[in-house]
Amino acid sequence: MLILAPMQGLTELLFRRAFQRCYHNAFDCAISPFLSLTHGNLKDATVKVEDVLPKLNTNSMPVIPQLLGHEAESFIDLANRLNDLGYSEVNWNMGCPMRRVAAKHRGSGILPYPEEVRSILDTVVPRLKTTLSVKVRLGYYSPDEIDHIIPILNDYPLTSVTVHPRTGKQMYSGLINIDKFTQILPLINHPVIYNGDICTPYDYRRIRTLFPSVKDVMIGRGALYNPLLPMQIRTEFPEDFDSAVLPLTQQPTAKQFIVSLIGDILQMNVSNQAKIRKIKEYWCLLSKALPDSEERKRRVLHSADLETILRLIDEMTK
């Protein structure tokens, strides 16, 4: 299974809907960008969970809501309200590396505190209407922190454990720790999903070859660097290929996808400045799929005028 990774501000509904429209069923499902428990519950904070409201996701790929936080009662409340909306699974984010998140024992910041993890799972799991999966890093400060987390995770009926083999302190830089992943994989008594640095079909083949027991792979930045990546992977692995998906040669190009996504951004009911910010957020990653010079691409980021930005992008996507 190919899963779209949660990337805050990027793999939200807008992106998932455009990706599904252009590359139908390229991803089997997506994990949503996190819903923070500090934003309140579903009843009085609907706008905070708009990204996963089923009525808005009808033309998107299947999505599993991800929750961020360590407030057990809020977790139970939000997860069960999501179940009432039709979701059968939620994912607990224990991987976010952002400092302001980790400093509050949220995301990967909870990994140095295994007893806190156990206390939350003890409270949450028996009272959930949904099933539960988790997404973790190897630790926040040290990759050895995962050694104290795995025995705890094994004590609960989780549907899967997604592992990004970096620490929180690494953020997204530095090498992934394949040696540590190799060490811990046989110790996890749940299906393991691999996440981290899958940017080419070769990266995917390498992980599947090194770890044949890992059947599911999560892809984040690789799909923004190259929107055709999931289809390239599926084409090279025909046993996983969905016959309902168009052949790779008939898929929209990266240029066509960029144009489609920006068209959706322009339809948003927000100010031009907000549209410019959103376009630039995507452009930083999606522009890597274009053959133009870096200097030319940077002109988009340096412009403050929407009309100019659209003209520059149009020139590069013709």
C-alpha positions in Angstrom: 0.0 0.0 0.0 1.2 3.5 -0.8 0.1 6.1 1.8 0.4 9.9 1.5 2.2 11.2 4.6 0.8 14.1 6.7 2.5 17.4 6.0 1.1 20.3 7.9 -0.1 23.0 5.5 0.7 20.9 2.4 -1.1 17.5 2.2 -4.4 19.1 3.3 -7.7 18.6 1.5 -6.9 21.1 -1.2 -3.8 19.0 -2.2 -5.4 15.6 -1.7 -8.4 16.5 -3.9 -6.2 17.8 -6.7 -3.9 14.8 -6.5 -6.8 12.4 -6.6 -8.3 14.2 -9.6 -5.1 14.1 -11.6 -3.7 10.7 -10.4 -6.7 8.7 -9.5 -5.9 6.1 -6.9 -2.2 6.6 -7.1 -2.2 6.7 -3.3 -4.3 4.1 -1.5 -5.0 6.5 1.3 -3.7 9.5 3.2 -3.0 10.4 6.8 -4.4 13.9 7.4 -2.2 16.7 8.7 -2.6 16.7 12.5 -5.7 17.9 14.3 -4.5 19.5 17.5 -6.3 18.5 20.6 -5.8 22.0 21.9 -8.1 23.3 19.2 -11.2 22.0 21.1 -13.7 19.3 20.3 -15.6 18.6 17.1 -18.8 20.2 18.4 -17.5 23.7 19.0 -14.5 23.8 16.7 -15.8 22.4 13.4 -13.6 24.8 11.4 -10.5 23.1 13.0 -11.4 19.7 11.6 -12.8 20.9 8.3 -9.9 19.2 6.5 -11.4 15.7 7.3 -15.1 16.4 7.2 -16.5 13.6 5.1 -18.8 15.9 3.1 -15.8 17.8 1.9 -13.7 14.7 1.2 -16.0 13.0 -1.3 -13.7 13.7 -4.2 -10.5 13.1 -2.3 -8.5 10.0 -1.6 -9.5 8.0 1.5 -8.2 9.7 4.6 -7.3 8.7 8.2 -7.5 11.6 10.7 -4.3 12.2 12.7 -4.5 13.6 16.2 -1.7 15.5 18.0 -1.5 16.0 21.7 -1.3 14.2 25.1 -4.6 15.2 26.6 -6.3 11.8 27.0 -9.8 13.0 27.5 -9.7 15.4 24.6 -8.2 12.6 22.5 -11.1 10.3 23.3 -13.7 13.0 22.7 -12.4 14.0 19.3 -11.7 10.4 18.1 -15.2 9.3 19.1 -16.8 12.3 17.4 -14.8 11.4 14.3 -16.1 7.9 14.6 -19.6 9.3 14.6 -18.8 11.0 11.3 -17.9 7.6 9.8 -14.1 7.2 10.6 -13.1 3.8 11.8 -9.5 4.7 12.5 -7.5 7.6 14.0 -3.7 8.0 14.0 -1.8 9.4 17.0 1.1 11.7 16.0 4.2 10.9 18.0 6.5 12.0 15.2 6.1 15.8 14.7 9.6 17.3 15.1 8.6 21.0 15.4 10.3 22.5 18.5 7.2 24.4 19.6 5.2 21.1 19.5 7.9 18.9 21.0 8.5 21.2 23.9 5.0 20.5 25.2 5.5 16.7 25.1 3.5 16.5 21.9 4.6 14.8 18.6 8.1 13.4 18.9 8.5 15.3 22.1 6.7 12.7 24.1 9.1 9.9 23.1 11.6 10.5 25.9 8.7 9.9 28.4 7.6 6.3 27.9 5.5 6.2 31.1 3.5 9.2 29.8 2.9 7.3 26.6 1.7 4.2 28.6 -0.6 6.4 30.7 -2.3 7.9 27.7 -2.7 4.6 25.9 -4.1 3.0 29.1 -6.7 5.7 29.3 -7.5 6.1 25.6 -7.5 2.6 24.1 -10.4 1.1 26.2 -12.7 4.0 25.5 -12.1 4.5 21.7 -14.9 3.7 19.3 -12.2 3.7 16.5 -9.2 1.6 16.0 -5.8 3.3 16.7 -2.6 3.5 14.7 0.5 5.5 15.7 3.3 7.4 13.8 6.6 7.7 15.6 10.2 8.7 15.1 13.1 6.9 16.7 13.1 9.4 19.5 13.4 13.1 20.1 16.9 13.4 21.4 18.3 9.9 20.8 17.4 7.0 18.5 17.6 4.7 21.5 14.4 6.3 23.0 12.4 4.0 20.7 13.7 1.0 22.6 11.6 2.0 25.6 8.5 2.9 23.5 8.2 -0.4 21.5 7.4 -2.7 24.5 4.6 -0.2 25.4 3.1 -0.1 21.9 3.2 -3.9 21.8 0.8 -4.0 24.8 -2.0 -2.4 22.9 -4.1 -3.5 19.8 -2.8 -1.0 17.3 -3.6 -1.4 13.6 -0.1 -0.2 12.6 3.0 1.6 13.6 4.6 4.0 11.1 8.3 4.6 11.8 10.3 7.5 10.4 13.9 6.5 11.2 15.1 9.9 12.3 15.0 11.7 15.7 12.9 14.8 16.3 16.0 16.9 16.7 17.1 16.0 13.2 13.9 17.5 11.8 14.1 16.4 8.1 17.9 16.7 7.6 20.7 14.2 8.0 20.7 10.6 7.0 17.9 8.2 8.0 19.0 5.6 10.5 18.6 2.4 8.5 20.7 0.4 11.0 18.4 1.3 13.9 15.3 0.6 11.8 16.8 -2.8 11.0 17.3 -3.4 14.7 13.8 -2.5 15.9 11.7 -3.9 13.0 11.5 -7.5 14.4 10.7 -6.1 17.8 7.4 -4.5 16.8 4.4 -6.8 17.1 2.3 -4.7 14.7 2.3 -4.1 11.0 5.0 -1.6 10.3 4.8 1.2 7.8 8.0 2.8 6.6 8.3 6.5 6.2 11.3 8.7 5.2 13.2 9.8 2.1 11.2 7.9 -0.5 11.9 10.3 -3.4 12.5 8.0 -6.3 11.3 4.5 -7.4 14.8 3.3 -6.5 14.3 4.5 -2.9 11.1 2.5 -2.7 12.7 -0.6 -4.2 15.6 -0.3 -1.8 13.3 -0.3 1.2 11.2 -3.1 0.0 14.3 -5.2 -0.8 15.9 -4.5 2.6 12.7 -5.1 4.5 10.5 -7.5 2.6 8.1 -7.8 5.7 7.3 -4.1 5.3 4.4 -4.1 2.8 3.2 -0.5 3.2 5.3 2.7 2.5 4.4 6.3 3.4 5.5 9.1 1.0 5.6 12.8 1.8 8.0 15.2 0.2 8.8 12.8 -2.6 5.3 13.2 -4.0 5.7 17.0 -4.0 9.1 16.9 -5.6 7.7 14.6 -8.2 3.9 14.1 -8.4 4.3 11.2 -10.7 6.3 9.2 -8.2 3.4 7.0 -6.8 2.5 6.0 -10.4 6.2 5.3 -11.3 6.4 3.0 -8.3 3.2 1.2 -9.2 4.3 0.8 -12.8 7.5 -0.9 -11.7 5.5 -3.2 -9.3 2.6 -4.4 -11.5 1.4 -6.8 -8.8 0.4 -3.8 -6.8 -1.1 -2.0 -9.7 -4.8 -1.1 -9.6 -6.3 -1.8 -13.0 -8.6 1.2 -12.6 -5.6 3.5 -12.7 -4.5 4.9 -16.1 -1.1 3.7 -17.4 1.8 6.0 -16.5 2.0 7.3 -20.1 -1.6 8.6 -19.8 -1.1 10.3 -16.5 -1.0 14.2 -16.3 2.5 15.6 -16.2 3.9 17.4 -13.2 3.3 20.7 -15.0 -0.4 19.8 -15.5 -0.7 18.9 -11.8 0.8 22.2 -10.7 -1.5 24.2 -13.0 -4.5 22.2 -11.6 -3.5 22.7 -8.0 -2.9 26.5 -8.4 -6.3 26.7 -10.2 -7.8 25.3 -7.0 -5.9 27.8 -4.8 -7.2 30.7 -6.9 -10.8 29.5 -6.2 -10.3 29.8 -2.4 -12.4 32.4 -0.7 -9.4 34.2 0.8 -7.4 37.3 0.1 -4.8 37.6 -2.7 -2.1 37.7 0.0 -3.3 34.4 1.4 -3.4 32.9 -2.1 0.2 34.1 -2.7 1.4 32.5 0.6 -0.3 29.2 -0.3 1.1 29.1 -3.8 4.6 29.8 -2.5 4.3 27.1 0.1 3.7 24.5 -2.7 6.1 26.1 -5.1 9.1 25.6 -2.8 8.6 21.8 -3.3 6.6 21.3 -6.5 9.0 23.5 -8.6 11.7 20.8 -8.2 9.7 18.8 -10.7 10.3 21.4 -13.4 13.4 21.6 -15.6 13.8 25.4 -15.4 16.8 27.0 -13.7 16.8 27.6 -10.0 17.2 31.3 -10.6 14.0 31.4 -12.7 12.1 29.4 -10.1 13.2 31.8 -7.3 11.6 34.7 -9.1 8.2 33.3 -8.1 9.2 33.3 -4.4 10.6 36.8 -4.6 7.5 38.3 -6.2 4.7 39.9 -4.1 2.3 40.4 -6.9 -0.2 37.6 -7.7 -0.5 38.5 -11.4 3.3 38.4 -11.8 3.5 35.1 -10.0 0.9 33.5 -12.2 2.6 34.8 -15.3 6.0 33.4 -14.2 4.5 30.0 -13.4 2.6 29.9 -16.7 5.8 30.5 -18.5 7.4 27.5 -16.8 4.5 25.1 -17.1 3.6 25.6 -20.8 
